[in-house]
Amino acid sequence: MDLEAALSKFPRVQMGHFPTPLEPMQNLGRKFGFDLWVKRDDCTGVGMGGNKVRQLEYYLGQAVAEGATQVLITGAVQSNFVRTAAAMAARLGMGCHIQLEERVPSSDALYRNNGNVLLNQLLGATLYRYPHGDDEAGADGKLREIAMDLRAEGEVPFIVPLSAEHAPTGALGYVQAAREFLAHGEVFDEIFVGSGSALTHCGLLLGLRALGDATPVTGICVRRDAGLQRARVAQRLSDLAHLLDVSNPVSNTDICVDDCVLAPGYGQMSDVVRAAIEQAARYEGLFLDPVYTAKVLAGVFANHERLKGKRVLFWHTGGQPALFAYANAFDFELPAD
Ligand SMILES: *Cc1c(COP(=O)(O)O)cnc(C)c1O
C-alpha cells in the first residue's frame, strides 16, 4: 500500500524537529540485562516537545486549511497536549482556549499552578475549568459551546477533539513517525510506548505494519485497564485505517497492552514511577515525566525477565514539564548550612 500517498492527502504544519534522535541507554540496559534504546520524541522541538507535536502538526494543518483564528482543546490539568497546542497556535498567530479537566485527585498547589499550567499562561492561552475527568464527550460538548461564543465574536474556531467519536487525526503523526523510525535502519525485538488516547500507539502500530515491519509494539496503559484500553486501541485502529482509506493491516492478536504499572490510576504517583524517574536520571541523565513516560519505563522493567538478552526500544514521548508539578512527590531539600 502507498502510505506516502495516503498521508500526503492530509494538510500538515511542519514545525517539529525531525528525525528525533535514537540513542542507546547502556547503563540501564546493562543493569536489567537487555540492550535498551530510547527514541527521543521528548526532543520534537516546539514548546518543550513531546509526542503531541507530531499529532498537532496534522490537527493544526487542518485548522490552517479552514482559516481558523482560535484553537480550542481540552485535557487534564497537567496535560502536555494543551500546552503544546498553545505553543504551536502562538507560532501560527492563533489564539488558544484550553479547558482543564479534573482527572487527578490533587489539591497540591504545584499541581494546579506549576508545570504545564504555568506554561499555558506564559503562552497567553485562555483557561477554562471542567469539573469531570472521565467524560470525554461532555468535555468536547463544552468546547463546542465556547466555539459558538467565539464564532459570535467573529472568530473562526477550530476544535481539537478528545473523544473517540472523532476521526483520529493526531495518529497520522505517528504513522509518519513509523516511517521515520524505519529509516533509522535499527532493528528491535520489541517497542514500548505509552497508551492513553491511543493515538500514538495506533499510529505507530498501523504505520509499521502498513510498511511491512512486524516489530511487536506494547502499549503501557496510563489511563484505563488493559481490557478497556485494548478495546480503545482496536476501535481507533479501525478508525485510522478508515481515515487513511486503507485496509487495516493490524490483526486483533497483534494488539499488545499491559497495565502492570497503572495503579493507583491516571496521573498518580507510585513507588515504581518514582523509581523509574530516579533511575533514568541517575543512570542515563534522562528526565521522564510522572504521568506517562515513567510508567512506560517502569513497565519495561516489570517485563525484564521476558526481555533478557533482547533489543528493546523505549519510545520517550516527552512530558517533562509536568515533573515540576509533582515536585512534592520527591522530598528533596538543599543541604543545610
Ligand atoms: C499524551 C501523552 C502520551 C499518550 O499519548 P496518546 O497518544 O494520548 O496515547 C504519552 N506521553 C506523553 C508525555 C503524553 O503527553
The ligand as a MOL file (V3000), in Angstrom:
LIG
                    3D

  0  0  0     0  0            999 V3000
M  V30 BEGIN CTAB
M  V30 COUNTS 15 15 0 0 0
M  V30 BEGIN ATOM
M  V30 1 C -0.3450 12.3330 25.7300 0
M  V30 2 C 0.9030 11.6880 26.1290 0
M  V30 3 C 1.0800 10.3040 25.9620 0
M  V30 4 C -0.0020 9.3980 25.4710 0
M  V30 5 O -0.2320 9.5570 24.0950 0
M  V30 6 P -1.6410 9.1740 23.4640 0
M  V30 7 O -1.4620 9.4230 22.0250 0
M  V30 8 O -2.6850 10.0510 24.1020 0
M  V30 9 O -1.9210 7.7510 23.7940 0
M  V30 10 C 2.3060 9.7480 26.2960 0
M  V30 11 N 3.2960 10.5240 26.7920 0
M  V30 12 C 3.1690 11.8360 26.9850 0
M  V30 13 C 4.2940 12.5860 27.5810 0
M  V30 14 C 1.9630 12.4750 26.6580 0
M  V30 15 O 1.8400 13.7880 26.8490 0
M  V30 END ATOM
M  V30 BEGIN BOND
M  V30 1 1 1 2
M  V30 2 1 2 3
M  V30 3 2 2 14
M  V30 4 1 3 4
M  V30 5 2 3 10
M  V30 6 1 4 5
M  V30 7 1 5 6
M  V30 8 2 6 7
M  V30 9 1 6 8
M  V30 10 1 6 9
M  V30 11 1 10 11
M  V30 12 2 11 12
M  V30 13 1 12 13
M  V30 14 1 12 14
M  V30 15 1 14 15
M  V30 END BOND
M  V30 END CTAB
M  END
